[in-house]
Amino acid sequence: MYEATKLLSSSSNPTQGDIRLSFMGMFAKLEHYKRGSHSQKQIASAILEKLSQYWNLHLDQSSIISSLLDPRHKCSIFHENTKEAAIKALQDIFILYSPSNTPSPSRPKISSREYFLNLLNSNNYLHNCEEEELNQYFNSPCDSGIDPLVWWKLHERDYPILSCIAKDYLSIQATLVSSERAFSVSGLTITKIRNRLDPETARATICMKYWVSGNIGENVE
């Protein structure tokens, strides 16, 4: 539980994929404690029941796409009985992101016959693209030592459609911790007795605080 709180409450911008990872880990740990002593079993069962309620109501479905598109674990944190349904959900999203489903105001008007011919051809093309991208992505090894958004930036040419999906879903923060921390820092900077700071000065001061705490630019001469 401590490790889950540490991961999801950090300022490293955890994603929805981190939620599934931490919850799967907590569920496994609680199942282990349920096989322990009588007192451990009671406590673990109560915690597991409450976490399962939140998981099933709010977090399970919302974390599927982000988890699959996290190159650090992909399908590895899905149970075998849920993996197929998860990939099917990603396939449905893939279709929505295809170029043929993106409206274009400059697209010329075509006849009804051409419309249906293009529809058939685009469906075949999309199916081939979907199989190629998904198979290539899931058959490649996981990369546990990289930021997921950096990974997709480096591989956007290899996975043109999947990278667009990943950027949208992996940019969703798992918690509001980092946002709340930013407001807290702003509140400490702009106080009741220091409330006439120029906006640019306040912005520069807050940025400088993050740069110093993150050792950004310390090697710049």
C-alpha positions as CSV (number, residue, x, y, z in Angstrom):
1,M,0.0,0.0,0.0
2,Y,2.9,2.3,0.8
3,E,4.5,1.7,-2.6
4,A,1.2,2.4,-4.4
5,T,0.8,5.6,-2.5
6,K,4.4,6.6,-3.3
7,L,3.9,5.8,-7.0
8,L,0.5,7.5,-7.5
9,S,1.3,10.5,-5.3
10,S,4.7,11.3,-6.8
11,S,5.4,14.4,-8.9
12,S,6.6,12.1,-11.8
13,N,3.2,12.4,-13.5
14,P,1.9,8.8,-13.2
15,T,-0.4,7.8,-15.9
16,Q,-3.6,5.7,-16.0
17,G,-1.4,2.7,-16.8
18,D,0.3,3.2,-13.4
19,I,-3.1,2.9,-11.8
20,R,-3.6,-0.6,-13.2
21,L,-0.1,-1.6,-12.3
22,S,-0.4,-0.5,-8.7
23,F,-3.9,-1.9,-8.2
24,M,-2.9,-5.3,-9.7
25,G,0.0,-5.4,-7.3
26,M,-2.1,-4.5,-4.3
27,F,-4.7,-7.1,-5.2
28,A,-1.9,-9.8,-5.4
29,K,-0.5,-8.7,-2.1
30,L,-3.9,-8.7,-0.4
31,E,-4.7,-12.1,-1.7
32,H,-1.4,-13.3,-0.1
33,Y,-2.4,-11.8,3.2
34,K,-5.8,-13.4,3.1
35,R,-4.0,-16.8,3.4
36,G,-2.2,-15.6,6.6
37,S,-3.4,-15.5,10.2
38,H,-7.0,-14.9,11.2
39,S,-6.4,-11.2,12.0
40,Q,-4.5,-10.6,8.8
41,K,-7.2,-12.4,6.8
42,Q,-10.0,-10.2,8.2
43,I,-8.1,-6.9,7.6
44,A,-6.9,-7.9,4.1
45,S,-10.4,-9.1,3.1
46,A,-12.0,-5.8,4.1
47,I,-9.4,-3.7,2.3
48,L,-9.6,-5.9,-0.8
49,E,-13.4,-5.6,-0.9
50,K,-13.3,-1.8,-0.7
51,L,-10.6,-1.5,-3.3
52,S,-12.4,-3.9,-5.7
53,Q,-15.5,-1.7,-5.5
54,Y,-13.7,1.4,-6.6
55,W,-11.7,-0.6,-9.2
56,N,-14.8,-2.2,-10.8
57,L,-16.8,1.0,-10.8
58,H,-14.3,3.6,-11.9
59,L,-10.8,2.4,-12.7
60,D,-10.8,-0.9,-14.6
61,Q,-12.2,0.2,-17.9
62,S,-10.6,3.7,-17.9
63,S,-7.1,2.3,-17.5
64,I,-7.2,-0.3,-20.2
65,I,-5.9,1.7,-23.2
66,S,-3.2,3.5,-21.2
67,S,-1.9,0.3,-19.8
68,L,-1.7,-1.5,-23.1
69,L,0.1,1.5,-24.7
70,D,2.6,1.8,-21.9
71,P,5.7,0.3,-23.5
72,R,7.1,-0.6,-20.0
73,H,4.6,-3.5,-19.5
74,K,2.0,-3.7,-22.4
75,C,-0.1,-6.8,-21.9
76,S,2.0,-8.1,-19.0
77,I,-0.3,-6.7,-16.2
78,F,-3.5,-8.2,-17.7
79,H,-4.9,-11.5,-16.6
80,E,-5.2,-14.1,-19.4
81,N,-9.0,-14.0,-19.2
82,T,-9.1,-10.2,-19.7
83,K,-6.2,-9.7,-22.2
84,E,-8.3,-10.5,-25.3
85,A,-11.1,-8.1,-24.4
86,A,-8.5,-5.4,-23.6
87,I,-6.8,-5.7,-27.1
88,K,-10.3,-5.7,-28.7
89,A,-11.0,-2.3,-27.0
90,L,-7.7,-1.0,-28.4
91,Q,-8.7,-2.2,-31.9
92,D,-11.9,-0.3,-31.6
93,I,-10.0,2.9,-30.7
94,F,-7.6,2.2,-33.5
95,I,-10.4,2.4,-36.1
96,L,-11.6,5.8,-34.7
97,Y,-8.1,7.2,-35.1
98,S,-7.7,6.0,-38.7
99,P,-7.2,8.7,-41.4
100,S,-10.4,7.5,-43.2
101,N,-12.4,8.6,-40.1
102,T,-10.9,12.0,-39.8
103,P,-13.1,14.6,-41.5
104,S,-11.4,16.8,-44.1
105,P,-13.2,19.9,-45.4
106,S,-11.0,20.0,-48.5
107,R,-11.9,16.5,-49.6
108,P,-13.6,16.7,-53.0
109,K,-17.1,15.5,-53.5
110,I,-17.2,12.0,-55.2
111,S,-20.0,9.9,-56.7
112,S,-21.8,7.2,-54.7
113,R,-20.0,4.4,-56.6
114,E,-16.6,5.9,-55.8
115,Y,-17.7,6.4,-52.2
116,F,-18.4,2.7,-51.7
117,L,-15.3,1.6,-53.6
118,N,-13.1,3.8,-51.4
119,L,-14.9,2.5,-48.4
120,L,-14.1,-1.1,-49.2
121,N,-10.5,-0.2,-50.1
122,S,-10.0,1.9,-47.0
123,N,-11.4,-0.9,-44.8
124,N,-9.0,-3.4,-46.2
125,Y,-6.1,-1.0,-45.9
126,L,-7.1,-0.1,-42.3
127,H,-7.4,-3.8,-41.4
128,N,-3.9,-4.4,-42.7
129,C,-2.5,-1.4,-40.9
130,E,-4.2,-2.4,-37.7
131,E,-2.8,-5.9,-37.8
132,E,0.7,-4.8,-38.8
133,E,1.0,-2.0,-36.1
134,L,-0.6,-4.0,-33.3
135,N,1.4,-7.2,-34.0
136,Q,4.7,-5.3,-34.3
137,Y,4.0,-3.4,-31.1
138,F,2.9,-6.4,-28.9
139,N,5.6,-8.7,-30.3
140,S,8.4,-6.2,-29.5
141,P,10.0,-6.4,-26.0
142,C,8.9,-4.2,-23.2
143,D,11.2,-1.2,-22.4
144,S,11.0,-0.7,-18.6
145,G,13.7,2.0,-18.4
146,I,12.1,4.9,-20.4
147,D,9.4,7.5,-20.0
148,P,6.4,6.2,-22.1
149,L,5.8,9.5,-23.9
150,V,9.4,9.7,-24.8
151,W,9.3,6.2,-26.1
152,W,6.3,7.0,-28.4
153,K,8.0,10.1,-29.6
154,L,11.0,8.0,-30.7
155,H,8.7,5.4,-32.4
156,E,6.0,7.5,-33.9
157,R,7.1,6.7,-37.4
158,D,7.0,2.9,-36.7
159,Y,3.5,3.2,-35.2
160,P,1.8,6.3,-36.8
161,I,-1.7,5.6,-35.5
162,L,-0.9,3.9,-32.2
163,S,1.4,6.8,-31.4
164,C,-1.5,9.3,-31.8
165,I,-3.6,7.2,-29.4
166,A,-0.8,6.8,-26.9
167,K,-0.1,10.6,-26.8
168,D,-3.8,11.3,-26.0
169,Y,-4.2,8.6,-23.4
170,L,-0.8,8.6,-21.7
171,S,-1.0,12.4,-21.2
172,I,-3.9,11.8,-18.8
173,Q,-2.6,12.1,-15.3
174,A,-3.5,9.3,-12.8
175,T,-3.9,11.7,-9.9
176,L,-4.2,15.5,-9.2
177,V,-1.1,15.5,-7.0
178,S,1.2,17.3,-9.4
179,S,-1.5,19.9,-10.2
180,E,-2.3,20.4,-6.5
181,R,1.4,20.8,-5.8
182,A,1.8,23.5,-8.5
183,F,-1.1,25.4,-6.9
184,S,0.5,25.0,-3.4
185,V,3.8,26.4,-4.7
186,S,2.0,29.3,-6.3
187,G,0.3,30.0,-3.0
188,L,3.6,30.1,-1.2
189,T,5.0,32.4,-3.8
190,I,2.1,34.9,-4.1
191,T,1.1,35.6,-0.5
192,K,-1.1,38.1,1.2
193,I,1.9,40.3,1.9
194,R,3.5,39.7,-1.5
195,N,0.5,40.0,-3.8
196,R,1.6,42.6,-6.3
197,L,4.1,40.5,-8.2
198,D,4.2,41.0,-12.0
199,P,2.8,37.9,-13.7
200,E,6.0,37.3,-15.6
201,T,8.0,37.6,-12.3
202,A,5.7,35.1,-10.6
203,R,6.0,32.7,-13.5
204,A,9.8,33.0,-13.6
205,T,10.1,32.5,-9.8
206,I,7.9,29.4,-9.8
207,C,9.8,27.9,-12.8
208,M,13.1,28.7,-11.1
209,K,12.0,26.8,-8.0
210,Y,11.2,23.7,-10.1
211,W,14.5,24.0,-12.1
212,V,16.5,24.2,-8.9
213,S,14.7,21.3,-7.1
214,G,15.1,19.2,-10.3
215,N,18.7,20.1,-10.9
216,I,17.8,21.3,-14.3
217,G,20.6,23.2,-16.1
218,E,23.2,22.6,-13.3
219,N,25.8,21.5,-15.9
220,V,25.1,24.4,-18.2
221,E,28.1,26.8,-18.4
